[in-house]
């Protein structure tokens, strides 16, 4: 499905019923916006891994503007600030009240900014393997320079310099970096997920190049405005958003909960999927909202 908002067209897909029969009554499940990472990827990496959550909430998977099945547009507008404003416009377009927001990696950055700027619009916030400022880039770059294989250094040079030109180059990047993203990485299992995904080189270049918007991003001063109950999830072995970034979020977001998955890297949904989904479902089911 597509929604025409803010001069573009945002693609979203819905999984799970919003209204379900429960004995002699009908019960309305919470609606959850699910935000993908990258930038430069799309929502398809969440399928079917997050599908079990549709038994607890209505999932609305969203492709950021210019990504996946959303409309192309001015690449200068493929930014976090635009992504945040698009979420609020989509929520209003769909006639929704406050929503659960689940953001992974870059999607977590969008999610926390959305919860800070539109606190009444977010009932629960789930931040997965993410960071509040762009300093994670330099740290990850040093790690690859010191410990990466020559092939990993080759593909990461395209990332740090913002030089991806084709979707095939991005697929190669994720294939080479797979063992760092997931401790349980299996090339045979990962290949179909990459093949299904849509990649947008311009979007990832806009974010990661030396003068890209991630270099200037610092959401920490905004985090005190978040009022939604917040769950922060990290992977102990995450190479690009290590747990101390999640610990910082925990300190800055009042009343937040933090859990570190001890057997996961950046892709908890690949390394410990059942535990991840169970923790999210339990958190969303807890009483209380913004």
WOVEN-V877851 format. One record per pair of residues at least 24 apart in sequence whose C-alpha atoms are under 10 Angstrom apart, sorted by the first residue. I is the first residue (numbers start at 1). J is the second residue. Records with the same first field share a line. If there is no record, write none. Layout:
BEGIN
I=J + J
END
This chain:
BEGIN
1=62 + 69 + 70
2=62 + 69 + 70 + 71 + 90
3=70 + 89 + 90 + 93 + 94
4=70 + 71 + 89 + 90 + 93
5=85 + 86 + 87 + 88 + 89 + 90 + 92 + 93
6=82 + 85 + 86 + 89 + 90
7=71 + 73 + 86
8=65 + 66 + 70 + 71 + 72 + 73 + 74 + 86
9=63 + 64 + 65 + 66 + 69 + 70 + 71 + 72 + 73 + 86 + 90
10=62 + 63 + 64 + 65 + 66 + 67 + 68 + 69 + 70 + 71 + 72 + 86 + 87 + 89 + 90
11=43 + 61 + 62 + 63 + 64 + 65 + 66 + 67 + 68 + 69 + 70 + 71 + 90
12=43 + 59 + 60 + 61 + 62 + 63 + 64 + 69 + 70 + 90
13=43 + 44 + 59 + 60 + 61 + 62 + 63
14=54 + 58 + 59 + 60 + 61 + 62
15=50 + 51 + 52 + 53 + 54 + 55 + 57 + 58 + 59 + 60 + 61
16=51 + 52 + 53 + 54 + 55 + 56 + 57 + 58 + 59 + 60
17=54 + 55 + 56 + 57 + 58 + 59
18=54 + 56 + 57 + 58 + 59
19=57 + 58
20=55
28=57 + 58
29=54 + 55 + 56 + 57 + 58 + 59 + 285
30=56 + 57 + 58 + 59 + 97 + 98 + 99 + 100 + 123 + 124 + 284 + 285
31=56 + 57 + 58 + 59 + 60 + 96 + 97 + 98 + 99 + 100 + 101 + 123
32=56 + 57 + 58 + 59 + 60 + 61 + 98 + 99 + 100 + 101 + 102 + 122 + 123 + 124 + 125 + 126 + 284
33=58 + 59 + 60 + 61 + 62 + 87 + 90 + 91 + 99 + 100 + 101 + 102 + 103 + 111 + 122 + 125
34=59 + 60 + 61 + 62 + 63 + 100 + 101 + 102 + 103 + 104 + 107 + 108 + 111 + 126
35=60 + 61 + 62 + 63 + 64 + 83 + 87 + 101 + 102 + 103 + 104 + 105 + 106 + 107 + 108 + 109 + 110 + 111
36=61 + 62 + 63 + 64 + 67 + 102 + 103 + 104 + 105 + 106 + 107 + 108 + 110
37=63 + 64 + 103 + 104 + 105 + 106 + 107 + 108 + 109 + 110 + 129 + 130
38=67 + 104 + 105 + 106 + 107 + 199 + 200 + 203 + 204 + 207 + 208
39=64 + 66 + 67 + 78 + 79 + 80 + 105 + 106 + 107 + 199 + 200 + 201 + 202 + 203 + 204 + 205 + 206 + 207 + 208
40=64 + 66 + 67 + 68 + 78 + 106 + 167 + 170 + 198 + 199 + 200 + 201 + 202 + 203 + 204 + 205 + 206 + 207
41=66 + 67 + 68 + 167 + 170 + 194 + 197 + 198 + 199 + 200 + 201 + 203 + 204
42=66 + 67 + 68 + 69 + 70 + 196 + 197 + 198 + 199 + 200
43=67 + 68 + 69 + 197 + 198
44=68 + 193 + 194 + 196 + 197 + 198
45=190 + 192 + 193 + 194 + 196 + 197 + 198 + 269
46=104 + 193 + 269
47=193
48=193
49=269 + 270 + 273 + 274 + 277
50=269 + 273 + 274 + 276 + 277
51=277
52=274 + 277 + 278 + 281
53=277 + 278 + 280 + 281
54=281
55=281
56=280 + 281 + 282 + 284 + 285
57=100 + 281 + 284 + 285
58=100
59=100 + 101 + 102
60=100 + 101 + 102
61=102
62=87 + 90
64=107 + 110 + 203
65=203
66=200 + 202 + 203
67=198 + 199 + 200 + 201 + 202 + 203
68=197 + 198 + 199 + 200
69=198
72=200
75=202 + 203 + 206
76=202 + 203 + 206
77=203 + 206
78=202 + 203 + 204 + 206 + 207 + 213
79=110 + 203 + 204 + 206 + 207 + 212 + 213 + 214
80=106 + 107 + 109 + 110 + 111 + 113 + 114 + 207 + 213 + 214 + 217
81=110 + 113 + 114 + 213
82=110
83=107 + 110 + 111 + 113 + 114
84=109 + 110 + 111 + 112 + 113 + 114 + 115 + 117 + 118
85=110 + 113 + 114 + 117 + 118
86=114
87=111 + 114 + 118 + 121
88=114 + 117 + 118 + 121 + 122
91=121
92=121
96=121
97=121 + 122 + 123
98=122 + 123 + 124 + 228 + 289 + 290
99=123 + 124 + 125 + 289 + 290
100=124 + 125 + 126 + 228 + 229 + 230 + 284 + 289
101=125 + 126 + 127 + 228 + 230
102=126 + 127 + 128 + 230 + 231 + 280
103=127 + 128 + 129 + 130
104=128 + 129 + 130 + 233 + 266 + 267 + 268 + 269
105=129 + 130 + 131 + 234 + 240 + 241 + 266 + 267
106=130 + 131 + 132 + 207 + 214
108=132 + 232
109=133 + 217 + 218 + 219
110=219
112=219 + 220 + 222 + 223 + 225 + 226 + 230 + 249 + 253
113=218 + 219 + 220 + 222 + 223 + 225 + 226
114=226
115=222 + 223 + 225 + 226 + 227 + 228 + 230 + 290
116=219 + 221 + 222 + 223 + 224 + 225 + 226 + 227 + 228 + 253
117=222 + 223 + 225 + 226
118=225 + 226 + 227
119=225 + 226 + 227 + 228 + 290
120=226 + 227 + 228 + 289 + 290
121=228 + 290
122=226 + 227 + 228 + 229 + 289 + 290
123=227 + 228 + 229 + 230 + 284 + 288 + 289 + 290
124=227 + 228 + 229 + 230 + 231 + 283 + 284 + 285 + 286 + 288 + 289 + 290
125=226 + 227 + 228 + 229 + 230 + 231 + 232 + 256 + 280 + 283 + 284 + 289 + 290
126=228 + 229 + 230 + 231 + 232 + 233 + 256 + 257 + 280 + 283 + 284
127=230 + 231 + 232 + 233 + 234 + 246 + 249 + 258
128=231 + 232 + 233 + 234 + 235 + 241 + 246 + 259 + 260 + 266 + 267 + 268 + 269 + 276
129=232 + 233 + 234 + 235 + 236 + 238 + 240 + 241 + 242 + 243 + 245 + 246 + 260 + 265 + 266 + 267 + 268
130=232 + 233 + 234 + 235 + 238 + 240 + 241 + 242 + 243 + 245 + 246 + 249 + 266
131=218 + 219 + 220 + 240 + 241 + 242 + 243 + 244 + 245 + 246 + 247 + 248 + 249
132=217 + 218 + 219 + 220 + 221 + 222 + 223 + 241 + 245 + 246 + 248 + 249 + 252
133=214 + 215 + 216 + 217 + 218 + 219 + 220 + 245
134=207 + 208 + 212 + 213 + 214 + 215 + 216 + 217 + 218 + 219
135=214 + 215 + 216 + 217 + 218 + 241 + 245
136=214 + 215 + 239 + 240 + 241 + 242 + 245
137=208 + 210 + 214 + 215 + 240 + 241
138=215 + 240
139=239 + 240 + 241 + 242
140=238 + 239 + 240 + 241 + 242
141=239 + 240
143=239 + 240
144=239 + 240
148=177 + 180
149=176 + 177
151=176 + 177
152=176 + 177 + 178 + 180
153=177
158=205 + 208 + 209
159=201 + 204 + 205 + 207 + 208 + 209 + 210
160=204 + 205 + 207 + 208 + 209 + 210 + 212
161=205 + 208 + 209 + 210 + 211 + 212
162=201 + 202 + 203 + 204 + 205 + 206 + 207 + 208 + 209 + 210 + 211 + 212
163=201 + 202 + 204 + 205 + 206 + 208 + 209
164=200 + 201 + 202 + 203 + 204 + 205 + 209
165=200 + 201 + 202 + 205
166=199 + 200 + 201 + 202
167=197 + 198 + 199 + 200 + 201 + 202
168=195 + 199 + 201
169=199 + 201
170=194 + 198 + 199 + 200 + 201 + 204
171=195 + 197 + 198 + 199
178=266 + 267
179=265
180=237 + 238 + 239 + 240 + 265 + 266 + 267
181=235 + 237 + 238 + 239 + 240 + 264 + 265 + 266 + 267 + 268 + 270 + 271
182=235 + 237 + 238 + 239 + 263 + 264 + 265 + 266 + 267 + 268 + 269 + 270 + 271 + 272
183=235 + 237 + 238 + 263 + 264 + 265 + 266 + 267 + 268 + 270 + 271 + 272
184=263 + 264 + 265 + 267 + 268 + 270 + 271 + 272
185=265 + 267 + 270 + 271
186=270
190=270
219=249
220=248 + 249 + 252 + 253
221=252
222=252 + 253
223=249 + 250 + 251 + 252 + 253 + 254
224=251 + 252 + 253 + 254
225=252 + 253 + 254
226=252 + 253 + 254 + 255 + 256 + 290
227=253 + 254 + 255 + 256 + 289 + 290
228=253 + 254 + 255 + 256 + 288 + 289 + 290
229=253 + 254 + 255 + 256 + 257 + 283 + 284 + 286 + 287 + 288 + 289 + 290
230=254 + 255 + 256 + 257 + 258 + 283 + 284 + 289 + 290
231=255 + 256 + 257 + 258 + 259 + 279 + 280 + 283 + 284
232=256 + 257 + 258 + 259 + 260 + 280
233=257 + 258 + 259 + 260 + 261 + 268 + 276 + 279 + 280
234=258 + 259 + 260 + 261 + 262 + 264 + 265 + 266 + 267 + 268
235=259 + 260 + 261 + 262 + 263 + 264 + 265 + 266 + 267 + 268 + 271 + 272
236=260 + 261 + 262 + 263 + 264 + 265 + 266 + 268
237=261 + 262 + 263 + 264 + 265 + 266 + 267
238=263 + 264 + 265 + 266 + 267 + 268
239=265 + 266
240=265 + 266
241=265 + 266
242=266
257=283
END
